[in-house]
């Protein structure tokens, strides 16, 4: 799978806007999608079949969740012949976490705590 690793380099957005934050939140808003994202913790590209094999979900269900994660900007895809490899965009998750933390910090500051 190493040849695909070099292809799994997507640029991260310079900054997330409110729409991006909403899209990412929606992308993560399902336990199955969180479980899928966790499969990428080693940073290796995975195909839908690899992910489905590690999941109790049907491959068609996994494919739908992958589509949602891709559309939200959390994953991106690298087609290779008859298979599509998915790669995580860790910078997007980092920026999302920072945006949520900033929102919380503003809330706390407004409350005076």
SEGUVEX-656770 format. One record per residue: residue in three letters; residue number from 1; x, y, z of N, C-alpha, C in turn; chain. Coordinates in Angstrom, 1 decimal, decimal comma. Example, Ala and Ser with C-alpha at 12.3 -4.5 7.8 and 13.67 -1.06 7.14 Angstrom:
BEGIN
<vexro->ALA zake->1 npx->13,2 npy->-5,7 npz->7,8 capx->12,3 capy->-4,5 capz->7,8 cpx->13,2 cpy->-3,3 cpz->7,8 loke->A>
<vexro->SER zake->2 npx->12,8 npy->-2,2 npz->7,1 capx->13,7 capy->-1,1 capz->7,1 cpx->12,9 cpy->0,0 cpz->7,9 loke->A>
END
This chain:
BEGIN
<vexro->UNK zake->1 npx->0,8 npy->-1,2 npz->0,0 capx->0,0 capy->0,0 capz->0,0 cpx->0,9 cpy->1,3 cpz->0,0 loke->A>
<vexro->UNK zake->2 npx->2,1 npy->1,1 npz->0,2 capx->3,0 capy->2,3 capz->0,3 cpx->3,0 cpy->3,2 cpz->-1,0 loke->A>
<vexro->UNK zake->3 npx->2,8 npy->2,6 npz->-2,2 capx->2,8 capy->3,5 capz->-3,4 cpx->1,7 cpy->4,5 cpz->-3,3 loke->A>
<vexro->UNK zake->4 npx->0,6 npy->4,2 npz->-2,6 capx->-0,6 capy->5,1 capz->-2,5 cpx->-0,3 cpy->6,2 cpz->-1,5 loke->A>
<vexro->UNK zake->5 npx->0,6 npy->5,9 npz->-0,5 capx->0,8 capy->6,9 capz->0,6 cpx->1,3 cpy->8,2 cpz->0,0 loke->A>
<vexro->UNK zake->6 npx->2,2 npy->8,1 npz->-1,0 capx->2,7 capy->9,4 capz->-1,6 cpx->1,6 cpy->10,2 cpz->-2,3 loke->A>
<vexro->UNK zake->7 npx->0,5 npy->9,5 npz->-2,7 capx->-0,6 capy->10,2 capz->-3,4 cpx->-1,5 cpy->10,9 cpz->-2,3 loke->A>
<vexro->UNK zake->8 npx->-1,4 npy->10,4 npz->-1,1 capx->-2,3 capy->10,9 capz->-0,1 cpx->-1,8 cpy->12,1 cpz->0,6 loke->A>
<vexro->UNK zake->9 npx->-1,6 npy->13,1 npz->-0,2 capx->-1,1 capy->14,4 capz->0,3 cpx->-2,1 cpy->15,5 cpz->-0,3 loke->A>
<vexro->UNK zake->10 npx->-3,0 npy->15,9 npz->0,6 capx->-4,0 capy->16,9 capz->0,2 cpx->-3,7 cpy->18,2 cpz->0,9 loke->A>
<vexro->UNK zake->11 npx->-3,8 npy->19,3 npz->0,3 capx->-3,6 capy->20,5 capz->1,0 cpx->-4,7 cpy->20,8 cpz->2,0 loke->A>
<vexro->UNK zake->12 npx->-4,4 npy->21,4 npz->3,1 capx->-5,4 capy->21,7 capz->4,1 cpx->-5,8 cpy->23,1 cpz->3,8 loke->A>
<vexro->UNK zake->13 npx->-7,1 npy->23,5 npz->4,1 capx->-7,5 capy->24,9 capz->3,9 cpx->-6,7 cpy->25,8 cpz->4,8 loke->A>
<vexro->UNK zake->14 npx->-6,5 npy->27,0 npz->4,3 capx->-5,7 capy->28,0 capz->5,1 cpx->-6,5 cpy->28,4 cpz->6,3 loke->A>
<vexro->UNK zake->15 npx->-7,8 npy->28,4 npz->6,2 capx->-8,7 capy->28,7 capz->7,4 cpx->-10,1 cpy->28,2 cpz->7,1 loke->A>
<vexro->UNK zake->16 npx->-10,7 npy->27,7 npz->8,1 capx->-12,1 capy->27,2 capz->8,0 cpx->-13,0 cpy->28,4 cpz->8,2 loke->A>
<vexro->UNK zake->17 npx->-14,1 npy->28,4 npz->7,4 capx->-15,1 capy->29,4 capz->7,6 cpx->-16,3 cpy->28,7 cpz->8,3 loke->A>
<vexro->UNK zake->18 npx->-17,3 npy->29,4 npz->8,6 capx->-18,4 capy->28,9 capz->9,4 cpx->-19,1 cpy->27,7 cpz->8,6 loke->A>
<vexro->UNK zake->19 npx->-19,2 npy->27,8 npz->7,3 capx->-19,7 capy->26,7 capz->6,5 cpx->-18,9 cpy->25,5 cpz->6,6 loke->A>
<vexro->UNK zake->20 npx->-17,5 npy->25,6 npz->6,5 capx->-16,7 capy->24,5 capz->6,6 cpx->-16,8 cpy->23,8 cpz->8,0 loke->A>
<vexro->UNK zake->21 npx->-17,0 npy->24,6 npz->9,0 capx->-17,1 capy->24,0 capz->10,4 cpx->-18,4 cpy->23,2 cpz->10,5 loke->A>
<vexro->UNK zake->22 npx->-19,5 npy->23,8 npz->9,9 capx->-20,8 capy->23,1 capz->9,9 cpx->-20,6 cpy->21,8 cpz->9,1 loke->A>
<vexro->UNK zake->23 npx->-20,0 npy->21,8 npz->7,9 capx->-19,8 capy->20,6 capz->7,1 cpx->-19,1 cpy->19,5 cpz->7,9 loke->A>
<vexro->UNK zake->24 npx->-18,0 npy->19,9 npz->8,5 capx->-17,2 capy->18,9 capz->9,3 cpx->-17,9 cpy->18,4 cpz->10,4 loke->A>
<vexro->UNK zake->25 npx->-18,7 npy->19,2 npz->11,1 capx->-19,5 capy->18,7 capz->12,3 cpx->-20,5 cpy->17,7 cpz->11,8 loke->A>
<vexro->UNK zake->26 npx->-21,2 npy->18,0 npz->10,7 capx->-22,1 capy->17,1 capz->10,1 cpx->-21,5 cpy->15,8 cpz->9,7 loke->A>
<vexro->UNK zake->27 npx->-20,3 npy->15,9 npz->9,1 capx->-19,5 capy->14,7 capz->8,7 cpx->-19,2 cpy->13,8 cpz->9,9 loke->A>
<vexro->UNK zake->28 npx->-18,9 npy->14,4 npz->11,1 capx->-18,6 capy->13,6 capz->12,2 cpx->-19,8 cpy->13,2 cpz->13,1 loke->A>
<vexro->UNK zake->29 npx->-21,0 npy->13,6 npz->12,7 capx->-22,2 capy->13,5 capz->13,5 cpx->-22,8 cpy->12,1 cpz->13,4 loke->A>
<vexro->UNK zake->30 npx->-22,0 npy->11,0 npz->13,4 capx->-22,5 capy->9,7 capz->13,4 cpx->-21,5 cpy->8,8 cpz->14,0 loke->A>
<vexro->UNK zake->31 npx->-21,8 npy->7,9 npz->14,9 capx->-20,8 capy->7,0 capz->15,5 cpx->-20,1 cpy->6,2 cpz->14,5 loke->A>
<vexro->UNK zake->32 npx->-20,7 npy->5,7 npz->13,5 capx->-20,0 capy->4,9 capz->12,5 cpx->-19,0 cpy->5,7 cpz->11,8 loke->A>
<vexro->UNK zake->33 npx->-19,2 npy->7,0 npz->11,5 capx->-18,2 capy->7,8 capz->10,8 cpx->-17,0 cpy->8,1 cpz->11,8 loke->A>
<vexro->UNK zake->34 npx->-17,3 npy->8,3 npz->13,0 capx->-16,2 capy->8,4 capz->14,0 cpx->-15,3 cpy->7,2 cpz->14,0 loke->A>
<vexro->UNK zake->35 npx->-16,0 npy->6,0 npz->14,0 capx->-15,2 capy->4,7 capz->13,9 cpx->-14,4 cpy->4,6 cpz->12,7 loke->A>
<vexro->UNK zake->36 npx->-15,0 npy->5,1 npz->11,6 capx->-14,2 capy->5,0 capz->10,3 cpx->-13,0 cpy->6,0 cpz->10,4 loke->A>
<vexro->UNK zake->37 npx->-13,2 npy->7,2 npz->10,8 capx->-12,1 capy->8,1 capz->11,0 cpx->-11,0 cpy->7,5 cpz->11,8 loke->A>
<vexro->UNK zake->38 npx->-11,4 npy->6,8 npz->12,9 capx->-10,4 capy->6,2 capz->13,8 cpx->-9,5 cpy->5,2 cpz->13,1 loke->A>
<vexro->UNK zake->39 npx->-10,0 npy->4,6 npz->12,0 capx->-9,3 capy->3,6 capz->11,3 cpx->-8,1 cpy->4,2 cpz->10,6 loke->A>
<vexro->UNK zake->40 npx->-8,1 npy->5,5 npz->10,4 capx->-7,0 capy->6,2 capz->9,7 cpx->-5,9 cpy->6,7 cpz->10,6 loke->A>
<vexro->UNK zake->41 npx->-5,9 npy->6,3 npz->11,9 capx->-5,0 capy->6,8 capz->12,9 cpx->-3,5 cpy->6,5 cpz->12,5 loke->A>
<vexro->UNK zake->42 npx->-3,3 npy->5,5 npz->11,7 capx->-1,9 capy->5,2 capz->11,3 cpx->-1,5 cpy->6,1 cpz->10,1 loke->A>
<vexro->UNK zake->43 npx->-2,4 npy->6,8 npz->9,5 capx->-2,1 capy->7,6 capz->8,4 cpx->-2,0 cpy->6,9 cpz->7,1 loke->A>
<vexro->UNK zake->44 npx->-2,4 npy->5,7 npz->7,0 capx->-2,3 capy->4,9 capz->5,8 cpx->-3,6 cpy->5,0 cpz->5,0 loke->A>
<vexro->UNK zake->45 npx->-3,5 npy->5,1 npz->3,7 capx->-4,7 capy->5,1 capz->2,8 cpx->-5,4 cpy->3,8 cpz->3,0 loke->A>
<vexro->UNK zake->46 npx->-6,7 npy->3,8 npz->2,9 capx->-7,6 capy->2,6 capz->3,0 cpx->-8,6 cpy->2,6 cpz->1,9 loke->A>
<vexro->UNK zake->47 npx->-9,0 npy->1,5 npz->1,4 capx->-10,1 capy->1,4 capz->0,4 cpx->-11,3 cpy->1,0 cpz->1,2 loke->A>
<vexro->UNK zake->48 npx->-12,5 npy->1,1 npz->0,6 capx->-13,7 capy->0,8 capz->1,2 cpx->-13,8 cpy->-0,6 cpz->1,7 loke->A>
<vexro->UNK zake->49 npx->-13,2 npy->-1,5 npz->1,0 capx->-13,2 capy->-2,9 capz->1,4 cpx->-12,4 cpy->-3,2 cpz->2,7 loke->A>
<vexro->UNK zake->50 npx->-11,3 npy->-2,5 npz->2,8 capx->-10,5 capy->-2,6 capz->4,0 cpx->-11,3 cpy->-2,1 cpz->5,2 loke->A>
<vexro->UNK zake->51 npx->-11,9 npy->-1,0 npz->5,0 capx->-12,7 capy->-0,4 capz->6,1 cpx->-13,9 cpy->-1,2 cpz->6,5 loke->A>
<vexro->UNK zake->52 npx->-14,6 npy->-1,7 npz->5,5 capx->-15,7 capy->-2,6 capz->5,7 cpx->-15,3 cpy->-3,9 cpz->6,4 loke->A>
<vexro->UNK zake->53 npx->-14,1 npy->-4,4 npz->6,1 capx->-13,7 capy->-5,6 capz->6,7 cpx->-13,4 cpy->-5,5 cpz->8,2 loke->A>
<vexro->UNK zake->54 npx->-13,2 npy->-4,2 npz->8,6 capx->-12,9 capy->-3,9 capz->10,1 cpx->-14,2 cpy->-3,4 cpz->10,8 loke->A>
<vexro->UNK zake->55 npx->-15,3 npy->-3,5 npz->10,1 capx->-16,5 capy->-2,8 capz->10,6 cpx->-17,6 cpy->-3,8 cpz->10,6 loke->A>
<vexro->UNK zake->56 npx->-18,6 npy->-3,7 npz->11,5 capx->-19,8 capy->-4,5 capz->11,4 cpx->-20,8 cpy->-4,1 cpz->10,3 loke->A>
<vexro->UNK zake->57 npx->-20,5 npy->-3,0 npz->9,6 capx->-21,4 capy->-2,5 capz->8,6 cpx->-21,2 cpy->-3,1 cpz->7,3 loke->A>
<vexro->UNK zake->58 npx->-22,3 npy->-3,1 npz->6,5 capx->-22,2 capy->-3,6 capz->5,1 cpx->-21,3 cpy->-2,6 cpz->4,3 loke->A>
<vexro->UNK zake->59 npx->-20,7 npy->-3,2 npz->3,2 capx->-19,8 capy->-2,3 capz->2,4 cpx->-20,6 cpy->-1,2 cpz->1,8 loke->A>
<vexro->UNK zake->60 npx->-21,8 npy->-1,4 npz->1,4 capx->-22,6 capy->-0,2 capz->0,9 cpx->-22,8 cpy->0,9 cpz->1,9 loke->A>
<vexro->UNK zake->61 npx->-23,0 npy->0,5 npz->3,1 capx->-23,2 capy->1,5 capz->4,2 cpx->-21,9 cpy->2,2 cpz->4,5 loke->A>
<vexro->UNK zake->62 npx->-20,8 npy->1,4 npz->4,5 capx->-19,5 capy->2,1 capz->4,6 cpx->-19,2 cpy->3,0 cpz->3,5 loke->A>
<vexro->UNK zake->63 npx->-19,5 npy->2,6 npz->2,3 capx->-19,3 capy->3,5 capz->1,1 cpx->-20,1 cpy->4,8 cpz->1,3 loke->A>
<vexro->UNK zake->64 npx->-21,3 npy->4,7 npz->1,8 capx->-22,1 capy->6,0 capz->2,0 cpx->-21,5 cpy->6,9 cpz->3,1 loke->A>
<vexro->UNK zake->65 npx->-21,0 npy->6,3 npz->4,1 capx->-20,3 capy->7,0 capz->5,2 cpx->-19,0 cpy->7,7 cpz->4,6 loke->A>
<vexro->UNK zake->66 npx->-18,3 npy->6,9 npz->3,8 capx->-17,1 capy->7,5 capz->3,2 cpx->-17,4 cpy->8,7 cpz->2,3 loke->A>
<vexro->UNK zake->67 npx->-18,5 npy->8,6 npz->1,6 capx->-19,0 capy->9,7 capz->0,7 cpx->-19,2 cpy->10,9 cpz->1,6 loke->A>
<vexro->UNK zake->68 npx->-19,9 npy->10,7 npz->2,7 capx->-20,2 capy->11,9 capz->3,5 cpx->-18,9 cpy->12,5 cpz->4,1 loke->A>
<vexro->UNK zake->69 npx->-18,0 npy->11,6 npz->4,5 capx->-16,8 capy->12,1 capz->5,1 cpx->-15,9 cpy->12,8 cpz->4,0 loke->A>
<vexro->UNK zake->70 npx->-16,0 npy->12,3 npz->2,8 capx->-15,3 capy->13,0 capz->1,7 cpx->-15,9 cpy->14,3 cpz->1,4 loke->A>
<vexro->UNK zake->71 npx->-17,3 npy->14,3 npz->1,3 capx->-18,0 capy->15,6 capz->1,0 cpx->-17,8 cpy->16,7 cpz->2,1 loke->A>
<vexro->UNK zake->72 npx->-17,6 npy->16,2 npz->3,3 capx->-17,4 capy->17,2 capz->4,4 cpx->-15,9 cpy->17,7 cpz->4,5 loke->A>
<vexro->UNK zake->73 npx->-15,0 npy->17,1 npz->3,7 capx->-13,7 capy->17,6 capz->3,7 cpx->-12,7 cpy->16,8 cpz->4,6 loke->A>
<vexro->UNK zake->74 npx->-13,2 npy->15,9 npz->5,3 capx->-12,4 capy->15,1 capz->6,3 cpx->-11,5 cpy->14,1 cpz->5,6 loke->A>
<vexro->UNK zake->75 npx->-12,1 npy->13,5 npz->4,6 capx->-11,3 capy->12,5 capz->3,8 cpx->-11,2 cpy->13,0 cpz->2,4 loke->A>
<vexro->UNK zake->76 npx->-10,3 npy->12,5 npz->1,6 capx->-10,3 capy->12,7 capz->0,2 cpx->-10,0 cpy->11,4 cpz->-0,4 loke->A>
<vexro->UNK zake->77 npx->-10,3 npy->11,3 npz->-1,7 capx->-10,1 capy->10,0 capz->-2,4 cpx->-9,1 cpy->10,0 cpz->-3,5 loke->A>
<vexro->UNK zake->78 npx->-8,4 npy->8,9 npz->-3,7 capx->-7,4 capy->8,7 capz->-4,7 cpx->-7,8 cpy->7,5 cpz->-5,5 loke->A>
<vexro->UNK zake->79 npx->-8,5 npy->7,7 npz->-6,7 capx->-8,8 capy->6,5 capz->-7,5 cpx->-7,6 cpy->5,8 cpz->-8,0 loke->A>
<vexro->UNK zake->80 npx->-7,7 npy->4,5 npz->-8,1 capx->-6,6 capy->3,7 capz->-8,6 cpx->-7,2 cpy->2,5 cpz->-9,3 loke->A>
<vexro->UNK zake->81 npx->-7,3 npy->2,5 npz->-10,6 capx->-7,9 capy->1,4 capz->-11,3 cpx->-9,3 cpy->1,3 cpz->-10,9 loke->A>
<vexro->UNK zake->82 npx->-9,7 npy->0,1 npz->-10,4 capx->-11,0 capy->-0,2 capz->-10,0 cpx->-11,3 cpy->0,0 cpz->-8,5 loke->A>
<vexro->UNK zake->83 npx->-10,3 npy->0,5 npz->-7,8 capx->-10,4 capy->0,8 capz->-6,4 cpx->-10,2 cpy->2,3 cpz->-6,1 loke->A>
<vexro->UNK zake->84 npx->-10,8 npy->2,7 npz->-5,0 capx->-10,6 capy->4,1 capz->-4,6 cpx->-10,0 cpy->4,0 cpz->-3,2 loke->A>
<vexro->UNK zake->85 npx->-8,9 npy->4,7 npz->-3,0 capx->-8,3 capy->4,8 capz->-1,7 cpx->-8,7 cpy->6,1 cpz->-1,0 loke->A>
<vexro->UNK zake->86 npx->-8,9 npy->6,0 npz->0,2 capx->-9,3 capy->7,2 capz->1,0 cpx->-8,2 cpy->7,5 cpz->2,0 loke->A>
<vexro->UNK zake->87 npx->-8,0 npy->8,8 npz->2,1 capx->-6,9 capy->9,3 capz->3,0 cpx->-7,5 cpy->10,4 cpz->3,9 loke->A>
<vexro->UNK zake->88 npx->-7,0 npy->10,4 npz->5,1 capx->-7,5 capy->11,4 capz->6,1 cpx->-6,8 cpy->12,8 cpz->5,9 loke->A>
<vexro->UNK zake->89 npx->-7,5 npy->13,8 npz->6,2 capx->-6,9 capy->15,1 capz->6,1 cpx->-6,7 cpy->15,6 cpz->7,6 loke->A>
<vexro->UNK zake->90 npx->-5,7 npy->15,2 npz->8,2 capx->-5,5 capy->15,5 capz->9,7 cpx->-5,5 cpy->17,0 cpz->10,0 loke->A>
<vexro->UNK zake->91 npx->-5,0 npy->17,8 npz->9,0 capx->-5,1 capy->19,3 capz->9,2 cpx->-6,5 cpy->19,8 cpz->9,4 loke->A>
<vexro->UNK zake->92 npx->-7,4 npy->19,2 npz->8,6 capx->-8,8 capy->19,6 capz->8,7 cpx->-9,3 cpy->19,4 cpz->10,1 loke->A>
<vexro->UNK zake->93 npx->-9,0 npy->18,2 npz->10,6 capx->-9,5 capy->17,8 capz->12,0 cpx->-8,9 cpy->18,7 cpz->13,0 loke->A>
<vexro->UNK zake->94 npx->-7,6 npy->19,1 npz->12,8 capx->-6,9 capy->20,0 capz->13,8 cpx->-7,5 cpy->21,3 cpz->13,8 loke->A>
<vexro->UNK zake->95 npx->-7,8 npy->21,9 npz->12,6 capx->-8,4 capy->23,2 capz->12,4 cpx->-9,8 cpy->23,2 cpz->13,0 loke->A>
<vexro->UNK zake->96 npx->-10,5 npy->22,1 npz->12,8 capx->-11,9 capy->22,0 capz->13,3 cpx->-11,8 cpy->22,0 cpz->14,9 loke->A>
<vexro->UNK zake->97 npx->-10,9 npy->21,2 npz->15,5 capx->-10,7 capy->21,2 capz->16,9 cpx->-10,4 cpy->22,6 cpz->17,4 loke->A>
<vexro->UNK zake->98 npx->-9,5 npy->23,3 npz->16,7 capx->-9,1 capy->24,7 capz->17,1 cpx->-10,3 cpy->25,6 cpz->17,0 loke->A>
<vexro->UNK zake->99 npx->-11,1 npy->25,5 npz->16,0 capx->-12,3 capy->26,4 capz->15,8 cpx->-13,3 cpy->26,1 cpz->17,0 loke->A>
<vexro->UNK zake->100 npx->-13,5 npy->24,9 npz->17,3 capx->-14,5 capy->24,5 capz->18,4 cpx->-13,9 cpy->25,1 cpz->19,7 loke->A>
<vexro->UNK zake->101 npx->-12,6 npy->24,9 npz->19,9 capx->-12,0 capy->25,4 capz->21,2 cpx->-12,1 cpy->26,9 cpz->21,2 loke->A>
<vexro->UNK zake->102 npx->-11,9 npy->27,6 npz->20,1 capx->-12,0 capy->29,1 capz->20,1 cpx->-13,5 cpy->29,5 cpz->20,4 loke->A>
<vexro->UNK zake->103 npx->-14,4 npy->28,8 npz->19,9 capx->-15,8 capy->29,1 capz->20,2 cpx->-16,1 cpy->28,9 cpz->21,6 loke->A>
<vexro->UNK zake->104 npx->-15,6 npy->27,8 npz->22,2 capx->-15,8 capy->27,6 capz->23,7 cpx->-15,1 cpy->28,7 cpz->24,5 loke->A>
<vexro->UNK zake->105 npx->-13,9 npy->29,0 npz->24,1 capx->-13,2 capy->30,1 capz->24,8 cpx->-13,9 cpy->31,4 cpz->24,8 loke->A>
<vexro->UNK zake->106 npx->-14,5 npy->31,8 npz->23,7 capx->-15,3 capy->33,0 capz->23,6 cpx->-16,5 cpy->32,9 cpz->24,5 loke->A>
<vexro->UNK zake->107 npx->-17,2 npy->31,8 npz->24,5 capx->-18,3 capy->31,6 capz->25,3 cpx->-17,9 cpy->31,7 cpz->26,8 loke->A>
<vexro->UNK zake->108 npx->-16,9 npy->31,1 npz->27,2 capx->-16,4 capy->31,2 capz->28,6 cpx->-16,0 cpy->32,7 cpz->28,9 loke->A>
<vexro->UNK zake->109 npx->-15,4 npy->33,4 npz->28,0 capx->-15,0 capy->34,7 capz->28,3 cpx->-16,2 cpy->35,6 cpz->28,4 loke->A>
<vexro->UNK zake->110 npx->-17,2 npy->35,4 npz->27,6 capx->-18,5 capy->36,2 capz->27,7 cpx->-19,2 cpy->35,9 cpz->29,0 loke->A>
<vexro->UNK zake->111 npx->-19,0 npy->34,7 npz->29,6 capx->-19,6 capy->34,4 capz->30,9 cpx->-18,8 cpy->34,9 cpz->32,0 loke->A>
<vexro->UNK zake->112 npx->-17,6 npy->35,3 npz->31,7 capx->-16,7 capy->35,9 capz->32,8 cpx->-16,1 cpy->34,8 cpz->33,6 loke->A>
<vexro->UNK zake->113 npx->-15,9 npy->33,6 npz->33,1 capx->-15,2 capy->32,6 capz->33,9 cpx->-13,9 cpy->32,3 cpz->33,3 loke->A>
END
